[in-house]
Every structure is written in structure tokens, then in C-alpha cells.
Amino acid sequence: MSASSLDCRDEVLGSTIETIKDNFDPASTLILAVHDDQHVSYYLPEYRHLKLDAMRKENVSAQLSPDIKQVVIFDKYLSPAPGAPVESLPLAGKKRLNYIPRKPGQRSVFIDYNSMTVTLEK
């Protein structure tokens, strides 16, 4: 790994953290992370996050607390499922931070490990 790629990674990480803090209330946001869960714990301790074990290779379903209004996809290995009502914010390096706004009646978050996609379900 080169110094320039590490600089780019650090720039995107810093931009992601700043964007989350500037745009999402910790009281109503859930953050999903697979490989970057330690960054979430360290830099965003006030946010709830769902740590996903990359070694388990199985689907995960978790109930959403009633006060969660959006689910932020922190990890670059996860993406919204096709057709999911995703929104995004710009980050450094022409990257985007995806998040899924919660609709009424959606009670859980589902992560499909085969496709590495995220869905909010009823």
C-alpha cells in the first residue's frame, strides 16, 4: 500500500466522519459497518452502530429501535439493496455516503451477506 493511497483513505475516512456528524443526529441514526466498525466505535462513539462480523458469512436481521430514522452505510463493502430508497451525500475523493431513510412500518434492518446489500423491512 502506497503513501498516497493511505492519504486518500485517511481523507475519505475523515470526510465520512465529518459528514455523519454534520448531517445525522446520534439519537436517530444507526450506522452499519463490517470492516470499519472500530473506526465507528472510536470516532463516533455517540452513535449506535451494528457491528457485523465479516467472518460469519451469514445474513443478519436486527430490530430497529423506534427512534431510528435512518441507517447509514459506513462500510464500502455494503450497499443498499436494488430498489431500496437510498439517499447519499458527497464525500472526499468523489465518493458518496449512502443512507436509507426509514419509512413508517419498517421495523428491522436486513443484511444479505451473499450480495452484501442492506434493506429495511417491515
Secondary structure, DSSP 4 states (H G I P E B T S, - for coil): --HHHHHHHHHHHHHHHHHHHHH--GGGEEEEESS-HHHHHHH-TTSEEEE--TTT-S-EEEEPPTT--EEEE-STT-EEPTT---EEEE-GGG-EEEEEEPPTT--EEEEETTTTEEEEE-
